[in-house]
Each structure stands twice: as structure tokens, then as C-alpha cells.
Amino acid sequence: MTAPKMRNIGPKSAAWLRQVGLRTREDLEAAGPVEAYMRVRRAGFRPSLNLLYALEGALLDCHWQEVPEARRQQLVEAAEAAIADLPPPRGRPAAGPVTTTVHQEDAPASPDLPDTDTDD
């Protein structure tokens, strides 16, 4: 992002946004917070959901923590739907279901077996 500095957008976020072609407030307004967030993700960066909230707050000119919870939930749902549409990462298979393997311990030796020592 370029001057004037937008609220909630720190140096790292600004650098990410510049690298994905979002240099002005008008660029961010045109893309919207979810699309801007997705551009950053598709570029290979690993933003947290705080970036999504920060982008919304920047457009509303409020602190990102002041974005109403209902709006945050809408943003998260839209981002999750967009993430689900992304192709799997190159060189790695898509993650499959997680399975849990439980190993049984060997049964302890039976104490009822006769003693085979013969010292008599």
C-alpha cells in the first residue's frame, strides 16, 4: 500500500499487498477484503485471519478488533469457501482424512503357569 498509510496495515501486510498488485485504497476497495486476502494466500504467503479482519477494518476505518463478530464470521466463511476452491499444493498430494492407529499392548505373562524350575 502507498501513502497515505491505511489503518491496521503494517509494513509486512503492506509489502504483501504491494506484491499482489494492491497498492492503493482504491485497489483494496475494488478487490474487497476476501479477494485481497486470497491474493496474498495464492502468492504463497501465510496470512492469519487477522489480516482478513485488518483489511475489513482498513476499509471501514476502524481497528480490526472492532469489526463486529457477525461480519468476522461472514468473512471467515467466504475465505474458507475460496480456500476450498484452491488447487492442491504442487508436489504434494492433497491432504486426506486423518486416521488414528491404536496399538494393543502385548498381554502380560499369565501368573497361573506352573513353575518349571526343578531344584529338588
Buried (B, 14 or more C-beta within 10 A) or exposed (E): BEEEEBBBBEEEBBEBBEBBEBBBBEBBEEBBBBBBBBBBBEEEBEBEBEBBBBBBBBBBEBEBEEBEEEBBEEBBEBBEEBEEEEEEEEEEEEEEEEEEEEEEEEEEEEEEEEEEEEEE
